Amino acid sequence: MMARCIQLDMECAAVCYTAAQLMSLGSDKAQELCRLCAQFGRECADECEKHDNEHCQECAKACRSCAEECIEMLEVF
């Protein structure tokens, strides 16, 4: 029941970590990864919101916030 949620959580974390690394390196690919990170964040939030667990709701808020930050970072590039 939670397999999709857990999978998206792990994928989102991996993409966010990589995006942060590329930004800190000043990579010219950081913008593309930030766009992908925002997409993962929204998808993860959508999935987590389907579950009533408190930790899923907290995760959804964090993922949505992360996605918004990634969109703002796109404006910086």
Distance bins in CASP14 RR format, pairs under 12 A and 6 or more apart:
PFRMAT RR
TARGET T0000
AUTHOR 0000-0000-0000
RMODE 2
METHOD distances of the structure
MODEL  1
1 47 0 0 0 0 0 1 0 0 0 0 0
1 50 0 0 0 0 1 0 0 0 0 0 0
1 51 0 0 0 0 1 0 0 0 0 0 0
1 52 0 0 0 0 0 1 0 0 0 0 0
1 53 0 0 0 0 0 1 0 0 0 0 0
1 56 0 0 0 0 0 1 0 0 0 0 0
2 8 0 0 0 0 0 1 0 0 0 0 0
2 9 0 0 0 0 1 0 0 0 0 0 0
2 47 0 0 0 0 1 0 0 0 0 0 0
2 48 0 0 0 0 1 0 0 0 0 0 0
2 50 0 0 0 0 1 0 0 0 0 0 0
2 51 1 0 0 1 0 0 0 0 0 0 0
2 52 0 0 0 0 0 1 0 0 0 0 0
2 53 0 0 0 0 1 0 0 0 0 0 0
2 55 0 0 0 0 0 1 0 0 0 0 0
2 56 0 0 0 0 1 0 0 0 0 0 0
2 59 0 0 0 0 0 1 0 0 0 0 0
3 9 0 0 0 0 0 1 0 0 0 0 0
3 10 0 0 0 0 0 1 0 0 0 0 0
3 47 0 0 0 0 0 1 0 0 0 0 0
3 51 0 0 0 0 0 1 0 0 0 0 0
4 10 0 0 0 0 0 1 0 0 0 0 0
4 11 0 0 0 0 0 1 0 0 0 0 0
4 43 0 0 0 0 1 0 0 0 0 0 0
4 44 0 0 0 0 1 0 0 0 0 0 0
4 46 0 0 0 0 0 1 0 0 0 0 0
4 47 1 0 1 0 0 0 0 0 0 0 0
4 48 0 0 0 0 0 1 0 0 0 0 0
4 50 0 0 0 0 1 0 0 0 0 0 0
4 51 0 0 0 0 0 1 0 0 0 0 0
4 56 0 0 0 0 0 1 0 0 0 0 0
5 11 0 0 0 0 0 1 0 0 0 0 0
5 12 0 0 0 0 0 1 0 0 0 0 0
5 43 0 0 0 0 0 1 0 0 0 0 0
5 44 1 0 0 1 0 0 0 0 0 0 0
5 45 0 0 0 0 0 1 0 0 0 0 0
5 46 0 0 0 0 0 1 0 0 0 0 0
5 47 1 0 1 0 0 0 0 0 0 0 0
5 48 1 0 1 0 0 0 0 0 0 0 0
5 49 0 0 0 0 1 0 0 0 0 0 0
5 50 1 0 0 1 0 0 0 0 0 0 0
5 51 1 0 0 1 0 0 0 0 0 0 0
5 52 0 0 0 0 0 1 0 0 0 0 0
5 53 0 0 0 0 1 0 0 0 0 0 0
5 55 0 0 0 0 0 1 0 0 0 0 0
5 56 1 0 0 1 0 0 0 0 0 0 0
5 57 0 0 0 0 0 1 0 0 0 0 0
5 59 0 0 0 0 1 0 0 0 0 0 0
5 60 0 0 0 0 1 0 0 0 0 0 0
5 63 0 0 0 0 0 1 0 0 0 0 0
6 12 0 0 0 0 0 1 0 0 0 0 0
6 13 0 0 0 0 0 1 0 0 0 0 0
6 44 0 0 0 0 0 1 0 0 0 0 0
6 47 0 0 0 0 1 0 0 0 0 0 0
6 48 0 0 0 0 1 0 0 0 0 0 0
6 51 0 0 0 0 0 1 0 0 0 0 0
6 53 0 0 0 0 0 1 0 0 0 0 0
6 55 0 0 0 0 0 1 0 0 0 0 0
6 56 0 0 0 0 0 1 0 0 0 0 0
6 59 0 0 0 0 0 1 0 0 0 0 0
7 13 0 0 0 0 0 1 0 0 0 0 0
7 14 0 0 0 0 0 1 0 0 0 0 0
7 40 0 0 0 0 0 1 0 0 0 0 0
7 43 0 0 0 0 0 1 0 0 0 0 0
7 44 0 0 0 0 1 0 0 0 0 0 0
7 47 0 0 0 0 1 0 0 0 0 0 0
7 48 0 0 0 0 0 1 0 0 0 0 0
8 14 0 0 0 0 0 1 0 0 0 0 0
8 15 0 0 0 0 0 1 0 0 0 0 0
8 16 0 0 0 0 0 1 0 0 0 0 0
8 39 0 0 0 0 0 1 0 0 0 0 0
8 40 1 0 0 1 0 0 0 0 0 0 0
8 41 0 0 0 0 1 0 0 0 0 0 0
8 42 0 0 0 0 0 1 0 0 0 0 0
8 43 1 0 1 0 0 0 0 0 0 0 0
8 44 1 0 1 0 0 0 0 0 0 0 0
8 45 0 0 0 0 1 0 0 0 0 0 0
8 46 0 0 0 0 1 0 0 0 0 0 0
8 47 1 0 1 0 0 0 0 0 0 0 0
8 48 1 0 0 1 0 0 0 0 0 0 0
8 49 0 0 0 0 0 1 0 0 0 0 0
8 50 0 0 0 0 0 1 0 0 0 0 0
8 51 0 0 0 0 0 1 0 0 0 0 0
8 56 0 0 0 0 0 1 0 0 0 0 0
8 59 0 0 0 0 1 0 0 0 0 0 0
8 60 0 0 0 0 0 1 0 0 0 0 0
8 63 0 0 0 0 1 0 0 0 0 0 0
9 15 0 0 0 0 0 1 0 0 0 0 0
9 16 0 0 0 0 0 1 0 0 0 0 0
9 40 0 0 0 0 1 0 0 0 0 0 0
9 41 0 0 0 0 1 0 0 0 0 0 0
9 43 0 0 0 0 0 1 0 0 0 0 0
9 44 1 0 0 1 0 0 0 0 0 0 0
9 45 0 0 0 0 0 1 0 0 0 0 0
9 47 0 0 0 0 1 0 0 0 0 0 0
9 48 1 0 0 1 0 0 0 0 0 0 0
9 51 0 0 0 0 0 1 0 0 0 0 0
9 55 0 0 0 0 0 1 0 0 0 0 0
9 56 0 0 0 0 1 0 0 0 0 0 0
9 58 0 0 0 0 0 1 0 0 0 0 0
9 59 1 0 0 1 0 0 0 0 0 0 0
9 60 0 0 0 0 0 1 0 0 0 0 0
9 62 0 0 0 0 1 0 0 0 0 0 0
9 63 0 0 0 0 1 0 0 0 0 0 0
9 66 0 0 0 0 0 1 0 0 0 0 0
10 16 0 0 0 0 0 1 0 0 0 0 0
10 17 0 0 0 0 0 1 0 0 0 0 0
10 40 0 0 0 0 0 1 0 0 0 0 0
10 44 0 0 0 0 1 0 0 0 0 0 0
10 59 0 0 0 0 0 1 0 0 0 0 0
11 17 0 0 0 0 0 1 0 0 0 0 0
11 18 0 0 0 0 0 1 0 0 0 0 0
11 36 0 0 0 0 0 1 0 0 0 0 0
11 37 0 0 0 0 0 1 0 0 0 0 0
11 39 0 0 0 0 0 1 0 0 0 0 0
11 40 1 0 0 1 0 0 0 0 0 0 0
11 41 0 0 0 0 1 0 0 0 0 0 0
11 43 0 0 0 0 1 0 0 0 0 0 0
11 44 1 0 0 1 0 0 0 0 0 0 0
11 47 0 0 0 0 0 1 0 0 0 0 0
11 63 0 0 0 0 0 1 0 0 0 0 0
12 18 0 0 0 0 0 1 0 0 0 0 0
12 19 0 0 0 0 0 1 0 0 0 0 0
12 36 0 0 0 0 0 1 0 0 0 0 0
12 37 1 0 0 1 0 0 0 0 0 0 0
12 38 0 0 0 0 0 1 0 0 0 0 0
12 39 0 0 0 0 1 0 0 0 0 0 0
12 40 1 0 1 0 0 0 0 0 0 0 0
12 41 1 0 1 0 0 0 0 0 0 0 0
12 42 0 0 0 0 1 0 0 0 0 0 0
12 43 1 0 0 1 0 0 0 0 0 0 0
12 44 1 0 1 0 0 0 0 0 0 0 0
12 45 0 0 0 0 1 0 0 0 0 0 0
12 46 0 0 0 0 0 1 0 0 0 0 0
12 47 0 0 0 0 1 0 0 0 0 0 0
12 48 0 0 0 0 1 0 0 0 0 0 0
12 59 0 0 0 0 1 0 0 0 0 0 0
12 60 0 0 0 0 0 1 0 0 0 0 0
12 62 0 0 0 0 1 0 0 0 0 0 0
12 63 1 0 0 1 0 0 0 0 0 0 0
12 64 0 0 0 0 0 1 0 0 0 0 0
12 66 1 0 0 1 0 0 0 0 0 0 0
12 67 0 0 0 0 1 0 0 0 0 0 0
12 70 0 0 0 0 0 1 0 0 0 0 0
13 19 0 0 0 0 0 1 0 0 0 0 0
13 20 0 0 0 0 0 1 0 0 0 0 0
13 37 0 0 0 0 0 1 0 0 0 0 0
13 40 0 0 0 0 1 0 0 0 0 0 0
13 41 0 0 0 0 1 0 0 0 0 0 0
13 44 0 0 0 0 1 0 0 0 0 0 0
13 59 0 0 0 0 0 1 0 0 0 0 0
13 62 0 0 0 0 0 1 0 0 0 0 0
13 63 0 0 0 0 1 0 0 0 0 0 0
13 66 0 0 0 0 1 0 0 0 0 0 0
14 20 0 0 0 0 0 1 0 0 0 0 0
14 21 0 0 0 0 0 1 0 0 0 0 0
14 33 0 0 0 0 0 1 0 0 0 0 0
14 36 0 0 0 0 0 1 0 0 0 0 0
14 37 0 0 0 0 1 0 0 0 0 0 0
14 40 0 0 0 0 1 0 0 0 0 0 0
14 41 0 0 0 0 0 1 0 0 0 0 0
14 44 0 0 0 0 0 1 0 0 0 0 0
15 21 0 0 0 0 0 1 0 0 0 0 0
15 22 0 0 0 0 0 1 0 0 0 0 0
15 32 0 0 0 0 0 1 0 0 0 0 0
15 33 1 0 0 1 0 0 0 0 0 0 0
15 34 0 0 0 0 1 0 0 0 0 0 0
15 35 0 0 0 0 0 1 0 0 0 0 0
15 36 1 0 1 0 0 0 0 0 0 0 0
15 37 1 0 1 0 0 0 0 0 0 0 0
15 38 0 0 0 0 1 0 0 0 0 0 0
15 39 0 0 0 0 1 0 0 0 0 0 0
15 40 1 0 1 0 0 0 0 0 0 0 0
15 41 0 0 0 0 1 0 0 0 0 0 0
15 42 0 0 0 0 0 1 0 0 0 0 0
15 43 0 0 0 0 0 1 0 0 0 0 0
15 44 0 0 0 0 1 0 0 0 0 0 0
15 63 0 0 0 0 0 1 0 0 0 0 0
15 66 0 0 0 0 1 0 0 0 0 0 0
15 67 0 0 0 0 0 1 0 0 0 0 0
15 70 0 0 0 0 1 0 0 0 0 0 0
16 22 0 0 0 0 0 1 0 0 0 0 0
16 23 0 0 0 0 0 1 0 0 0 0 0
16 33 0 0 0 0 1 0 0 0 0 0 0
16 34 0 0 0 0 1 0 0 0 0 0 0
16 36 0 0 0 0 1 0 0 0 0 0 0
16 37 1 0 1 0 0 0 0 0 0 0 0
16 38 0 0 0 0 1 0 0 0 0 0 0
16 39 0 0 0 0 0 1 0 0 0 0 0
16 40 1 0 0 1 0 0 0 0 0 0 0
16 41 1 0 0 1 0 0 0 0 0 0 0
16 44 0 0 0 0 1 0 0 0 0 0 0
16 62 0 0 0 0 0 1 0 0 0 0 0
16 63 0 0 0 0 1 0 0 0 0 0 0
16 65 0 0 0 0 0 1 0 0 0 0 0
16 66 1 0 0 1 0 0 0 0 0 0 0
16 67 0 0 0 0 1 0 0 0 0 0 0
16 69 0 0 0 0 1 0 0 0 0 0 0
16 70 0 0 0 0 1 0 0 0 0 0 0
16 73 0 0 0 0 0 1 0 0 0 0 0
17 23 0 0 0 0 0 1 0 0 0 0 0
17 24 0 0 0 0 0 1 0 0 0 0 0
17 33 0 0 0 0 0 1 0 0 0 0 0
17 37 0 0 0 0 1 0 0 0 0 0 0
17 40 0 0 0 0 0 1 0 0 0 0 0
17 66 0 0 0 0 0 1 0 0 0 0 0
18 24 0 0 0 0 0 1 0 0 0 0 0
18 25 0 0 0 0 0 1 0 0 0 0 0
18 27 0 0 0 0 1 0 0 0 0 0 0
18 29 0 0 0 0 1 0 0 0 0 0 0
18 30 0 0 0 0 1 0 0 0 0 0 0
18 32 0 0 0 0 0 1 0 0 0 0 0
18 33 1 0 0 1 0 0 0 0 0 0 0
18 34 0 0 0 0 0 1 0 0 0 0 0
18 36 0 0 0 0 1 0 0 0 0 0 0
18 37 0 0 0 0 1 0 0 0 0 0 0
18 40 0 0 0 0 0 1 0 0 0 0 0
18 70 0 0 0 0 0 1 0 0 0 0 0
19 25 0 0 0 0 0 1 0 0 0 0 0
19 26 0 0 0 0 0 1 0 0 0 0 0
19 27 0 0 0 0 1 0 0 0 0 0 0
19 29 0 0 0 0 1 0 0 0 0 0 0
19 30 1 0 0 1 0 0 0 0 0 0 0
19 31 0 0 0 0 1 0 0 0 0 0 0
19 32 0 0 0 0 1 0 0 0 0 0 0
19 33 1 0 1 0 0 0 0 0 0 0 0
19 34 1 0 1 0 0 0 0 0 0 0 0
19 35 0 0 0 0 1 0 0 0 0 0 0
19 36 1 0 0 1 0 0 0 0 0 0 0
19 37 1 0 1 0 0 0 0 0 0 0 0
19 38 0 0 0 0 1 0 0 0 0 0 0
19 39 0 0 0 0 0 1 0 0 0 0 0
19 40 0 0 0 0 1 0 0 0 0 0 0
19 41 0 0 0 0 0 1 0 0 0 0 0
19 66 0 0 0 0 1 0 0 0 0 0 0
19 67 0 0 0 0 0 1 0 0 0 0 0
19 69 0 0 0 0 0 1 0 0 0 0 0
19 70 1 0 0 1 0 0 0 0 0 0 0
19 73 0 0 0 0 1 0 0 0 0 0 0
19 74 0 0 0 0 0 1 0 0 0 0 0
19 77 0 0 0 0 0 1 0 0 0 0 0
20 26 0 0 0 0 0 1 0 0 0 0 0
20 27 0 0 0 0 0 1 0 0 0 0 0
20 30 0 0 0 0 1 0 0 0 0 0 0
20 33 0 0 0 0 1 0 0 0 0 0 0
20 34 0 0 0 0 1 0 0 0 0 0 0
20 37 0 0 0 0 1 0 0 0 0 0 0
20 66 0 0 0 0 0 1 0 0 0 0 0
20 69 0 0 0 0 0 1 0 0 0 0 0
20 70 0 0 0 0 0 1 0 0 0 0 0
20 73 0 0 0 0 1 0 0 0 0 0 0
21 27 0 0 0 0 1 0 0 0 0 0 0
21 29 0 0 0 0 0 1 0 0 0 0 0
21 30 0 0 0 0 1 0 0 0 0 0 0
21 33 0 0 0 0 1 0 0 0 0 0 0
21 34 0 0 0 0 0 1 0 0 0 0 0
21 37 0 0 0 0 0 1 0 0 0 0 0
22 28 0 0 0 0 1 0 0 0 0 0 0
22 29 1 0 1 0 0 0 0 0 0 0 0
22 30 1 0 1 0 0 0 0 0 0 0 0
22 31 0 0 0 0 1 0 0 0 0 0 0
22 32 0 0 0 0 1 0 0 0 0 0 0
22 33 1 0 1 0 0 0 0 0 0 0 0
22 34 0 0 0 0 1 0 0 0 0 0 0
22 36 0 0 0 0 0 1 0 0 0 0 0
22 37 0 0 0 0 1 0 0 0 0 0 0
22 70 0 0 0 0 0 1 0 0 0 0 0
22 73 0 0 0 0 0 1 0 0 0 0 0
22 77 0 0 0 0 0 1 0 0 0 0 0
23 29 0 0 0 0 1 0 0 0 0 0 0
23 30 1 0 1 0 0 0 0 0 0 0 0
23 31 0 0 0 0 1 0 0 0 0 0 0
23 32 0 0 0 0 0 1 0 0 0 0 0
23 33 0 0 0 0 1 0 0 0 0 0 0
23 34 1 0 0 1 0 0 0 0 0 0 0
23 37 0 0 0 0 1 0 0 0 0 0 0
23 69 0 0 0 0 0 1 0 0 0 0 0
23 70 0 0 0 0 1 0 0 0 0 0 0
23 73 1 0 0 1 0 0 0 0 0 0 0
23 74 0 0 0 0 0 1 0 0 0 0 0
23 76 0 0 0 0 1 0 0 0 0 0 0
23 77 0 0 0 0 1 0 0 0 0 0 0
24 30 0 0 0 0 1 0 0 0 0 0 0
24 33 0 0 0 0 0 1 0 0 0 0 0
24 73 0 0 0 0 0 1 0 0 0 0 0
25 33 0 0 0 0 0 1 0 0 0 0 0
26 33 0 0 0 0 0 1 0 0 0 0 0
26 34 0 0 0 0 0 1 0 0 0 0 0
26 73 0 0 0 0 0 1 0 0 0 0 0
26 76 0 0 0 0 0 1 0 0 0 0 0
26 77 0 0 0 0 1 0 0 0 0 0 0
27 33 0 0 0 0 1 0 0 0 0 0 0
27 34 0 0 0 0 0 1 0 0 0 0 0
27 77 0 0 0 0 0 1 0 0 0 0 0
28 77 0 0 0 0 1 0 0 0 0 0 0
29 35 0 0 0 0 0 1 0 0 0 0 0
29 36 0 0 0 0 0 1 0 0 0 0 0
29 77 0 0 0 0 0 1 0 0 0 0 0
30 36 0 0 0 0 0 1 0 0 0 0 0
30 37 0 0 0 0 1 0 0 0 0 0 0
30 70 0 0 0 0 0 1 0 0 0 0 0
30 73 1 0 0 1 0 0 0 0 0 0 0
30 74 0 0 0 0 1 0 0 0 0 0 0
30 76 0 0 0 0 1 0 0 0 0 0 0
30 77 1 0 0 1 0 0 0 0 0 0 0
31 37 0 0 0 0 0 1 0 0 0 0 0
31 38 0 0 0 0 0 1 0 0 0 0 0
31 70 0 0 0 0 1 0 0 0 0 0 0
31 71 0 0 0 0 0 1 0 0 0 0 0
31 73 0 0 0 0 1 0 0 0 0 0 0
31 74 1 0 0 1 0 0 0 0 0 0 0
31 75 0 0 0 0 0 1 0 0 0 0 0
31 76 0 0 0 0 1 0 0 0 0 0 0
31 77 1 0 1 0 0 0 0 0 0 0 0
32 38 0 0 0 0 0 1 0 0 0 0 0
32 39 0 0 0 0 0 1 0 0 0 0 0
32 70 0 0 0 0 0 1 0 0 0 0 0
32 73 0 0 0 0 0 1 0 0 0 0 0
32 74 0 0 0 0 1 0 0 0 0 0 0
32 77 0 0 0 0 1 0 0 0 0 0 0
33 39 0 0 0 0 0 1 0 0 0 0 0
33 40 0 0 0 0 0 1 0 0 0 0 0
33 70 0 0 0 0 1 0 0 0 0 0 0
33 73 0 0 0 0 1 0 0 0 0 0 0
33 74 0 0 0 0 0 1 0 0 0 0 0
33 77 0 0 0 0 0 1 0 0 0 0 0
34 40 0 0 0 0 0 1 0 0 0 0 0
34 41 0 0 0 0 0 1 0 0 0 0 0
34 66 0 0 0 0 0 1 0 0 0 0 0
34 67 0 0 0 0 1 0 0 0 0 0 0
34 68 0 0 0 0 0 1 0 0 0 0 0
34 69 0 0 0 0 1 0 0 0 0 0 0
34 70 1 0 1 0 0 0 0 0 0 0 0
34 71 1 0 0 1 0 0 0 0 0 0 0
34 72 0 0 0 0 1 0 0 0 0 0 0
34 73 1 0 1 0 0 0 0 0 0 0 0
34 74 1 0 1 0 0 0 0 0 0 0 0
34 75 0 0 0 0 0 1 0 0 0 0 0
34 76 0 0 0 0 1 0 0 0 0 0 0
34 77 1 0 0 1 0 0 0 0 0 0 0
35 41 0 0 0 0 0 1 0 0 0 0 0
35 42 0 0 0 0 0 1 0 0 0 0 0
35 67 0 0 0 0 0 1 0 0 0 0 0
35 70 1 0 0 1 0 0 0 0 0 0 0
35 71 0 0 0 0 1 0 0 0 0 0 0
35 73 0 0 0 0 1 0 0 0 0 0 0
35 74 1 0 0 1 0 0 0 0 0 0 0
35 75 0 0 0 0 0 1 0 0 0 0 0
35 77 0 0 0 0 1 0 0 0 0 0 0
36 42 0 0 0 0 0 1 0 0 0 0 0
36 43 0 0 0 0 0 1 0 0 0 0 0
36 67 0 0 0 0 0 1 0 0 0 0 0
36 70 0 0 0 0 1 0 0 0 0 0 0
36 71 0 0 0 0 0 1 0 0 0 0 0
36 73 0 0 0 0 0 1 0 0 0 0 0
36 74 0 0 0 0 0 1 0 0 0 0 0
37 43 0 0 0 0 0 1 0 0 0 0 0
37 44 0 0 0 0 0 1 0 0 0 0 0
37 63 0 0 0 0 0 1 0 0 0 0 0
37 66 1 0 0 1 0 0 0 0 0 0 0
37 67 1 0 0 1 0 0 0 0 0 0 0
37 68 0 0 0 0 0 1 0 0 0 0 0
37 69 0 0 0 0 1 0 0 0 0 0 0
37 70 1 0 1 0 0 0 0 0 0 0 0
37 71 0 0 0 0 1 0 0 0 0 0 0
37 72 0 0 0 0 0 1 0 0 0 0 0
37 73 0 0 0 0 1 0 0 0 0 0 0
37 74 0 0 0 0 1 0 0 0 0 0 0
38 44 0 0 0 0 0 1 0 0 0 0 0
38 45 0 0 0 0 0 1 0 0 0 0 0
38 63 0 0 0 0 0 1 0 0 0 0 0
38 64 0 0 0 0 0 1 0 0 0 0 0
38 65 0 0 0 0 0 1 0 0 0 0 0
38 66 1 0 0 1 0 0 0 0 0 0 0
38 67 1 0 1 0 0 0 0 0 0 0 0
38 68 1 0 0 1 0 0 0 0 0 0 0
38 69 0 0 0 0 1 0 0 0 0 0 0
38 70 1 1 0 0 0 0 0 0 0 0 0
38 71 1 0 1 0 0 0 0 0 0 0 0
38 72 0 0 0 0 1 0 0 0 0 0 0
38 73 0 0 0 0 1 0 0 0 0 0 0
38 74 1 0 0 1 0 0 0 0 0 0 0
38 75 0 0 0 0 0 1 0 0 0 0 0
39 45 0 0 0 0 0 1 0 0 0 0 0
39 46 0 0 0 0 0 1 0 0 0 0 0
39 63 0 0 0 0 0 1 0 0 0 0 0
39 66 0 0 0 0 0 1 0 0 0 0 0
39 67 1 0 0 1 0 0 0 0 0 0 0
39 70 0 0 0 0 1 0 0 0 0 0 0
39 71 0 0 0 0 0 1 0 0 0 0 0
39 74 0 0 0 0 0 1 0 0 0 0 0
40 46 0 0 0 0 0 1 0 0 0 0 0
40 47 0 0 0 0 0 1 0 0 0 0 0
40 63 0 0 0 0 1 0 0 0 0 0 0
40 64 0 0 0 0 0 1 0 0 0 0 0
40 66 0 0 0 0 1 0 0 0 0 0 0
40 67 1 0 0 1 0 0 0 0 0 0 0
40 70 0 0 0 0 1 0 0 0 0 0 0
41 47 0 0 0 0 1 0 0 0 0 0 0
41 48 0 0 0 0 1 0 0 0 0 0 0
41 49 0 0 0 0 0 1 0 0 0 0 0
41 59 0 0 0 0 0 1 0 0 0 0 0
41 60 0 0 0 0 1 0 0 0 0 0 0
41 61 0 0 0 0 0 1 0 0 0 0 0
41 62 0 0 0 0 1 0 0 0 0 0 0
41 63 1 0 1 0 0 0 0 0 0 0 0
41 64 1 0 0 1 0 0 0 0 0 0 0
41 65 0 0 0 0 1 0 0 0 0 0 0
41 66 1 0 1 0 0 0 0 0 0 0 0
41 67 1 0 1 0 0 0 0 0 0 0 0
41 68 0 0 0 0 1 0 0 0 0 0 0
41 69 0 0 0 0 0 1 0 0 0 0 0
41 70 1 0 0 1 0 0 0 0 0 0 0
41 71 0 0 0 0 0 1 0 0 0 0 0
42 48 0 0 0 0 0 1 0 0 0 0 0
42 49 0 0 0 0 0 1 0 0 0 0 0
42 60 0 0 0 0 0 1 0 0 0 0 0
42 63 1 0 0 1 0 0 0 0 0 0 0
42 64 1 0 0 1 0 0 0 0 0 0 0
42 65 0 0 0 0 0 1 0 0 0 0 0
42 66 0 0 0 0 1 0 0 0 0 0 0
42 67 1 0 1 0 0 0 0 0 0 0 0
42 68 0 0 0 0 1 0 0 0 0 0 0
42 70 0 0 0 0 1 0 0 0 0 0 0
42 71 0 0 0 0 1 0 0 0 0 0 0
43 49 0 0 0 0 0 1 0 0 0 0 0
43 50 0 0 0 0 0 1 0 0 0 0 0
43 60 0 0 0 0 0 1 0 0 0 0 0
43 63 0 0 0 0 1 0 0 0 0 0 0
43 64 0 0 0 0 0 1 0 0 0 0 0
43 66 0 0 0 0 0 1 0 0 0 0 0
43 67 0 0 0 0 1 0 0 0 0 0 0
44 50 0 0 0 0 0 1 0 0 0 0 0
44 51 0 0 0 0 0 1 0 0 0 0 0
44 56 0 0 0 0 0 1 0 0 0 0 0
44 59 1 0 0 1 0 0 0 0 0 0 0
44 60 1 0 0 1 0 0 0 0 0 0 0
44 61 0 0 0 0 0 1 0 0 0 0 0
44 62 0 0 0 0 1 0 0 0 0 0 0
44 63 1 0 1 0 0 0 0 0 0 0 0
44 64 0 0 0 0 1 0 0 0 0 0 0
44 65 0 0 0 0 0 1 0 0 0 0 0
44 66 0 0 0 0 1 0 0 0 0 0 0
44 67 0 0 0 0 1 0 0 0 0 0 0
45 51 0 0 0 0 0 1 0 0 0 0 0
45 56 0 0 0 0 1 0 0 0 0 0 0
45 57 0 0 0 0 1 0 0 0 0 0 0
45 58 0 0 0 0 0 1 0 0 0 0 0
45 59 1 0 0 1 0 0 0 0 0 0 0
45 60 1 0 1 0 0 0 0 0 0 0 0
45 61 1 0 0 1 0 0 0 0 0 0 0
45 62 0 0 0 0 1 0 0 0 0 0 0
45 63 1 1 0 0 0 0 0 0 0 0 0
45 64 1 0 1 0 0 0 0 0 0 0 0
45 65 0 0 0 0 1 0 0 0 0 0 0
45 66 0 0 0 0 1 0 0 0 0 0 0
45 67 1 0 0 1 0 0 0 0 0 0 0
45 68 0 0 0 0 0 1 0 0 0 0 0
46 56 0 0 0 0 0 1 0 0 0 0 0
46 59 0 0 0 0 0 1 0 0 0 0 0
46 60 1 0 0 1 0 0 0 0 0 0 0
46 63 0 0 0 0 1 0 0 0 0 0 0
46 64 0 0 0 0 1 0 0 0 0 0 0
46 67 0 0 0 0 0 1 0 0 0 0 0
47 56 0 0 0 0 1 0 0 0 0 0 0
47 57 0 0 0 0 0 1 0 0 0 0 0
47 59 0 0 0 0 1 0 0 0 0 0 0
47 60 0 0 0 0 1 0 0 0 0 0 0
47 63 0 0 0 0 1 0 0 0 0 0 0
47 64 0 0 0 0 0 1 0 0 0 0 0
48 54 0 0 0 0 0 1 0 0 0 0 0
48 55 0 0 0 0 1 0 0 0 0 0 0
48 56 1 0 1 0 0 0 0 0 0 0 0
48 57 1 0 0 1 0 0 0 0 0 0 0
48 58 0 0 0 0 1 0 0 0 0 0 0
48 59 1 0 1 0 0 0 0 0 0 0 0
48 60 1 1 0 0 0 0 0 0 0 0 0
48 61 0 0 0 0 1 0 0 0 0 0 0
48 62 0 0 0 0 1 0 0 0 0 0 0
48 63 1 0 0 1 0 0 0 0 0 0 0
48 64 0 0 0 0 1 0 0 0 0 0 0
48 66 0 0 0 0 0 1 0 0 0 0 0
49 56 1 0 0 1 0 0 0 0 0 0 0
49 57 1 0 0 1 0 0 0 0 0 0 0
49 58 0 0 0 0 0 1 0 0 0 0 0
49 59 0 0 0 0 1 0 0 0 0 0 0
49 60 1 0 1 0 0 0 0 0 0 0 0
49 61 0 0 0 0 1 0 0 0 0 0 0
49 62 0 0 0 0 0 1 0 0 0 0 0
49 63 0 0 0 0 1 0 0 0 0 0 0
49 64 0 0 0 0 1 0 0 0 0 0 0
50 56 1 0 0 1 0 0 0 0 0 0 0
50 57 0 0 0 0 0 1 0 0 0 0 0
50 59 0 0 0 0 0 1 0 0 0 0 0
50 60 0 0 0 0 1 0 0 0 0 0 0
51 57 1 0 0 1 0 0 0 0 0 0 0
51 58 0 0 0 0 0 1 0 0 0 0 0
51 59 0 0 0 0 1 0 0 0 0 0 0
51 60 0 0 0 0 1 0 0 0 0 0 0
52 60 0 0 0 0 0 1 0 0 0 0 0
53 59 0 0 0 0 1 0 0 0 0 0 0
53 60 0 0 0 0 0 1 0 0 0 0 0
54 60 0 0 0 0 0 1 0 0 0 0 0
54 61 0 0 0 0 0 1 0 0 0 0 0
55 61 0 0 0 0 0 1 0 0 0 0 0
55 62 0 0 0 0 0 1 0 0 0 0 0
56 62 0 0 0 0 0 1 0 0 0 0 0
56 63 0 0 0 0 0 1 0 0 0 0 0
57 63 0 0 0 0 0 1 0 0 0 0 0
57 64 0 0 0 0 0 1 0 0 0 0 0
58 64 0 0 0 0 0 1 0 0 0 0 0
58 65 0 0 0 0 0 1 0 0 0 0 0
59 65 0 0 0 0 0 1 0 0 0 0 0
59 66 0 0 0 0 0 1 0 0 0 0 0
60 66 0 0 0 0 0 1 0 0 0 0 0
60 67 0 0 0 0 0 1 0 0 0 0 0
61 67 0 0 0 0 0 1 0 0 0 0 0
61 68 0 0 0 0 0 1 0 0 0 0 0
62 68 0 0 0 0 0 1 0 0 0 0 0
62 69 0 0 0 0 0 1 0 0 0 0 0
63 69 0 0 0 0 0 1 0 0 0 0 0
63 70 0 0 0 0 0 1 0 0 0 0 0
64 70 0 0 0 0 0 1 0 0 0 0 0
64 71 0 0 0 0 0 1 0 0 0 0 0
65 71 0 0 0 0 0 1 0 0 0 0 0
65 72 0 0 0 0 0 1 0 0 0 0 0
66 72 0 0 0 0 0 1 0 0 0 0 0
66 73 0 0 0 0 0 1 0 0 0 0 0
67 73 0 0 0 0 0 1 0 0 0 0 0
67 74 0 0 0 0 0 1 0 0 0 0 0
68 74 0 0 0 0 0 1 0 0 0 0 0
68 75 0 0 0 0 0 1 0 0 0 0 0
69 75 0 0 0 0 0 1 0 0 0 0 0
69 76 0 0 0 0 0 1 0 0 0 0 0
70 76 0 0 0 0 0 1 0 0 0 0 0
70 77 0 0 0 0 0 1 0 0 0 0 0
71 77 0 0 0 0 0 1 0 0 0 0 0
END
